[in-house]
Amino acid sequence: MIYTYTRAHAIADGFQVDVSTTAQEAGIRFPVFLTRAVYDAYVTVPPDVDGQDEAGRTWDLLTMLRHAIRKSQPGKTRLPFALYVRNDNRRPRLIKLIATCGALDFDDPTPAITVTMPD
């Protein structure tokens, strides 16, 4: 192997965000990572949005992920789930995400979950 782009590289480069500590508090046993696109679109609070913070938005996302995991069939490695997010001072809108369970890294087979956009 000449070069491998590891999860540690992705986190250091800002392409993934580790939310594992909060995920454990939400009842998810595996480490959880969000892609930068998910984090920026649905965790980061847009300017001028009232009554929102990143901790609460992270908790909402992980709670809905936990419910989807509990309702899923055993053996699934790709799990769609949805939640309502308010990115303006109007009504929240339903967003859809995908959680994929796979190896933590190329040399570590420990299960980990990565949350991505559906596309």
C-alpha positions in Angstrom: 0.0 0.0 0.0 1.5 3.3 -1.0 -1.0 5.7 0.7 -4.2 5.4 2.6 -6.5 8.3 3.6 -7.5 7.4 7.1 -10.5 8.6 9.2 -8.0 10.4 11.4 -6.8 12.3 8.3 -10.4 13.1 7.4 -11.1 14.5 10.9 -7.8 16.5 10.9 -8.6 17.9 7.4 -12.1 18.8 8.6 -14.0 16.5 6.2 -15.5 14.6 9.1 -16.6 15.6 12.6 -16.4 13.2 15.5 -19.7 13.3 17.6 -19.0 10.0 19.4 -19.1 11.4 22.9 -22.6 12.9 22.4 -23.7 9.7 20.6 -22.8 7.6 23.6 -24.9 10.0 25.8 -27.7 9.4 23.3 -27.4 5.7 23.7 -25.4 4.8 20.5 -22.6 2.3 21.3 -20.5 2.8 18.2 -18.4 5.9 17.4 -20.4 8.3 15.2 -18.9 10.7 12.6 -20.7 13.3 10.5 -19.5 14.4 7.1 -18.6 18.1 6.9 -21.6 18.6 4.6 -24.0 17.2 7.1 -22.4 19.2 10.0 -22.4 22.5 8.1 -26.0 22.1 6.7 -27.8 20.7 9.8 -25.7 21.2 13.0 -24.1 24.6 12.4 -26.7 27.3 13.3 -27.3 29.7 10.4 -26.9 33.4 11.3 -30.0 35.1 12.7 -31.8 31.8 13.6 -33.4 32.2 17.0 -33.5 29.5 19.8 -31.0 27.1 18.2 -27.5 25.9 19.2 -25.1 23.3 17.9 -25.4 21.1 21.0 -29.1 20.8 20.7 -29.1 20.2 16.9 -26.4 17.5 17.3 -28.6 15.9 20.0 -31.7 16.0 17.8 -29.8 14.4 14.9 -28.3 11.6 17.1 -31.6 10.9 18.9 -33.3 10.4 15.5 -30.4 8.2 14.4 -30.8 6.1 17.6 -34.5 5.6 17.0 -33.8 4.5 13.4 -31.2 2.1 14.6 -33.6 0.6 17.1 -36.3 0.1 14.5 -33.9 -1.3 11.8 -33.5 -4.9 10.9 -30.4 -6.8 12.0 -27.6 -6.9 9.5 -28.3 -3.7 7.7 -25.2 -1.5 7.1 -27.0 1.4 5.4 -29.8 3.1 7.2 -31.9 6.1 6.0 -33.4 8.3 8.6 -35.0 11.7 8.8 -35.5 14.6 11.2 -36.9 18.1 11.1 -34.4 21.0 11.1 -35.1 24.7 11.2 -32.5 26.7 9.2 -34.5 29.9 9.3 -37.1 31.5 11.6 -39.9 29.8 9.8 -41.2 26.2 10.1 -38.7 23.3 10.3 -38.3 21.2 7.2 -37.9 17.4 6.9 -34.4 16.4 5.9 -33.2 13.0 5.0 -29.8 11.5 5.9 -28.0 8.2 5.5 -26.1 6.4 8.3 -23.6 3.8 7.2 -22.0 1.3 9.5 -18.5 0.0 8.6 -15.0 -0.3 9.9 -13.7 2.6 12.0 -10.6 2.7 9.7 -8.8 0.7 7.1 -6.7 -1.0 9.8 -9.3 -1.1 12.6 -12.4 -3.3 12.0 -14.2 -1.8 15.0 -17.7 -0.8 13.9 -18.3 2.9 13.4 -21.2 4.9 11.9 -20.8 7.7 9.4 -23.8 10.0 8.7 -23.9 11.4 5.1 -26.2 13.3 2.8 -28.4 11.0 0.7 -26.7 12.0 -2.5 
